[in-house]
Each structure stands twice: as structure tokens, then as C-alpha cells.
Amino acid sequence: MQYLVFEDDKVSRMKPLVNFKPVYGLYAGFRTLAEKLEAFISDRVRLTWHLRGHLAPCYREQHPDRMVNRIDDDDLFLINGRLLFDEAMADFILGEAFEPLSALMQGDNLLFARLPRERLAGMRDGVLPDLIDTRLLAETLLVRQVEGFRLIEHLWDVVAFHPEEMERDAASVETGFIEGDVHPSAVIVNRANIAIAPGAVVKAGAVLDAEDGFIIIGDGVVVEPQAVIMNNVFLSPWSRVKACARVYSNVFVGTASKVGGEVEDSIVEPFANKQHDGFLGHSYISSWCNLGAGTNTSDLKNNYGSVKLLMDGLEVSTGLQFLGLLMGDHSKCSINSMFNTGTIVGTSSNVFGGGFPPKEVHSFTWGSAAEGFGPYMIEKAVETARKVMERRQVAMSAAYEAMFRFVAGREQGRRIFL
């Protein structure tokens, strides 16, 4: 039986965060959804990964060990890529006797299904569709409703689930060791909850306070003087915490990213830059983003009410009291930028000027609150992205550029600029 992790027709709800990655490439806690799944099941079955066609060539480059968009077996077991996997979920699907042509659904979410390959809706000449139409598929299967499975259903769920996922991810990671170079004047509180990998550097006067949570510092990380880190923080290899930064309360910093100022309850993907003063809270910052000096995000309304997002011009209530900035790959903002509670900034957008920009900044746009936003020319966007990546010693491959241009053309085609 071939196990296929799929993207379904609800993935479009996760834009702009999934414009350059499959839905299981999103982080919640300090692992992607794919990494959680692999941690609990890949030693028992071989996984195949389904994703949208424009992502596949680049994804194959980035993950040469993963089988992508290929069906080799007649007997398929489908796993929804939006699931937040844990050990109990893995034991359930491997121990459950799934009959052919059967499926489990939670509400209108198809979680798992077993079926012959010819019954996979939308497949033509052996080629998988961009997204699996789970409603159509479920009509052909014997469906059983279940409850209690955790999955990403809304754009803001990656932030909402993040604190709990930090704790879950940390349960499988060893702490209680310090192998890096820690300056004698650094303050270490509760060593049992701290892990510092070889090659990490913690400089003079830094404070690592793990009294109320874990601190995990990867290989090559640099914690600069007088930085304060506390309460469930994961610093990926080669990331950097700037001098006098305050990083606390459920913060994930991806590989080679930089953080400074005040950061809490946020996800910063690999190769992102928020190294200056300013507050970032309850936010998701995608790869290759840059927040200018003094950028601040609001994550709590003055009336303490539920945060609302503006999505394709429609106001949507999240039910969350805390929610800050959701920013797609390669977007940037100028110095002293201010973002209102629950702001979405699309892919490769450039925000500058005074005042609060709109709560919905579309992908591949350029502008300010005062002057409005217009199209960000694709050639200029590609040129800037290439320069940004080269500064981190990452070459833009032909596959990455093709993906970039595809998304740019599609997103600008959806917009009418006046």
C-alpha cells in the first residue's frame, strides 16, 4: 500500500503563506507539518508527497529524498497534509483496519482514505491534480465521521496552535546539556530545561531563563551580548539573536534567521530578518522577509475583542484575542513600519511610508498607506529576490525562479490596479 500525503481543495485558504510551499511545509511549533508526520510514521511506511504542480520542481530540489507526485501502487492510503501529527495519530492509522473504498472525515475535512488509484478523482493519464477534490472523492467512498483530530483549517491556525505545538515538539527533544561556547558572565537559569549544541556561542551578559519553559539553541547559533531568552524558545542552526533582544514565550526562529527587539509567540521561518528594535507578537513571518528597523506589530485590540482579518476584501473573525502579522515569502517593510492587529501581507510585497498600511496587502504589490498600492513589476521582484538570496549564499535555481514567476503572474492576474 502506498501512503500519499495530499493537498486538498482547502489549501487555498492558507494563502499567502503557501504560495511558495505545500501546506505541510508550514510551521507550527518548531517543526513543519511534514516533519511532524515523518517523525512518527516514516520509519514504518514510505511516504509519497502530493503538491501543486508549480511547486513540485523546486520541492524536488529541496527534498531529493522525498517521492513527489508519483503513484506506483494500485492500493493507495491518503493522508491529509493539513494534519498536525503525533504518535497517537500514527498508531491509530497503522493499527486501524481500513477497508478498501473507506474514509474517515471530521466534519467536511477528509482525513484519511483507502482506495484504488483509478478512483482518485481528477487524475488524468497518471498525473495527479493540483489539489484533491475531497468532496467529490468522499461521494465515492464509505465515510465514517470522527472527532478529535487536529488539523490546520484556517490561515491563522498556525499561530493559534503554535504554543501547544511548541510543547509537543519539545517532548521528543533532549535538554539538560550545554556544549557550546557560553561566556562566563552569561546567566543560565534551570540548566535541566536548556540545550545548547556544539558550535553555538552565547556572549557576555546574555540571560537564558528556562525556569518556566525550555530553551533549545542549535549548532552555529549566536546569542549576542545582553540578549534575554526565556520560556519555550527554539533557535535553529545558524540563526542569530541580536544584542539586547528580548525573545520569550513560544518563539521559533528558523535556520539562518535573525531576530532582535521584542519577540513573543511567533514563528520566523528560515532566512528571514527581524534583527532590529520593534515588537513582533503572535505573528508568522515567512522565509526571505525583511522587517525594517523599528517595525512594530499590534497583536491585541484595544477592546480586547476577537481579531478580524480582511481576506479578499471580506472581513473574517478569527475568534482569537491575540493575532499580529501574517507575512508571505519575500515581503519587506521599511523602517518604522506599523502593522495593525491581524494584518496579512502577501508574497513579495513592499510596504513603506508612515501610518498603518491596509490590513490586507496583496501579493506582488508596492506602496504605502498614504499613496496606495500598485503592482510590483515581476522583473524587479525577481531581481531583488535573487540579490537577497545571494547575500545568504543561496543561489536562485531555475526551478525556484519558475515558481516565483508563476505565482507572480497568477497573483497579479487576480488584481485590477486603478
PyMOL commands that set and color helices and strands:
alter all, ss='L'
color gray80, all
select helices_A, chain A and resi 11-14+23-25+33-41+56-62+87-95+117-119+134-138+157-160+162-170+191-193+378-391+398-413
alter helices_A, ss='H'
color red, helices_A
select strands_A, chain A and resi 2-6+27-28+31-32+47-49+67-68+75-80+102-106+109-116+142-145+177-178+181-182+187-189+194-196+201-202+207-209+215-217+222-223+228-230+233-235+240-241+246-253+258-259+262-268+273-274+279-281+284-285+290-291+296-297+308-311+314-317+325-327+332-333+338-339+343-345+350-351+360-361+365-368+372-375
alter strands_A, ss='S'
color yellow, strands_A
deselect
rebuild
show_as cartoon
